[in-house]
């Protein structure tokens, strides 16, 4: 990888860091609007801790803020994974070890 690749990875990492900060602020704002009890319920809904019939009932009652918070949580998870990948790439480049396959460190998705 050349210097432009290194620059790209570093810029991607900075953009992801900024995005994660913005998402954290949005998450806190939404949590205040929604309330602690509903936030716990939405977190359990997202982790699919309810029976299918209860999940469907919750899905029907989701309002805009509920959906927005769930969306923020999903984006945070995705951006964190991307940030980890960028960090691994940067560490590989900084170590001068282009022979290292960083994909070997990726964890499989839980289903």
N, C-alpha and C positions, 0 to 999 in steps of 0.2 A: 504494500500500500504506500502510496506517495503522500506528500505533504497535503495535497488537496483532500485526500481521504481523511487524514487526521483532523484537518480543519472542519470537515463536514461532521465528523463524529463529535467534536467538541462543541460545535454550534448546535447540533441536535441535542446534546446533553443540556446545554444552557436553556434551550427552548423548552425541553421537558421539565427542567427544574422550575422555570417560570410558570409553566402550565400547572404543575403540581401545587405551587403556592396559590395560584388563582383558584384552583379547584378546592383547596383547603378552606379558603375564605368563603367561597360559595357554600360549601358544606356546612360550615358553622352558622352562616346566615340562615340557611334552610332549616337547620336543626332548631334554631330559636323560634322560627315561624311555626314549625310543625309541632313541636313539643316532644318532651323526652319519651313519653309512653308510645306515641305513634312512631318515633324513630326506632325504638326497640322492635316494634311490630314489623316495620318495614325491613329492618336488618334480618329478622328471622324469616320474613317472606323471601328475601333475596337468597338466603341460604337454604330455602325450601324445607324449613323445619316443620311446616304445617302439613296436614292431610290435604290431598288434592281438592276436596270440596271447600276447605277453608282457604286455600290458595286462590281458588276461583272467586270466592266471596271478597277477599281482600282486593283482588285485581279489579273487580267491579267498583270498588269504593275509592280507588286511587284518584286523587285530584292532581292538578297541575304541579303543585309543590312536591307532592309525594313522588310523582314521576320524575321530576327534575332531580330530586335527591338520589333516587335510584340511578339515574343517568350519571350523576356526578360520581357516585361510588364505582360504577363500572368503568368510567373514564380514568379514575384514579388508579384502579387496579391495572388497567391496560398501560397507562403511562409509566407506572412503577416498573412493570416488566420491561418496557422499552428502555427505561433509564438504566436498569440493570444491564441490559444487553449493550448499551452504549458504553457503560463503565467497563464492562469486560473487554470490549473492543479496544477502548483506550488503553487499558492496562496491558493488553497484548502488544499493542503498538509501542507503548512506552518501554516494554521489556525487550523490544527488538526481536520478538519471537513470532515471526509470521508463520512458523510451522505449527503453531498451536491452533487446534480447531476449537474455537470457543463454543460452538454449538453443542459440544459434548457436555457442557455444563448446564445446558438448559434442562429444567425439570419438566416432566410431562404434566399436562393439564389434568386436574382432577375432574372427574365426571360424576 
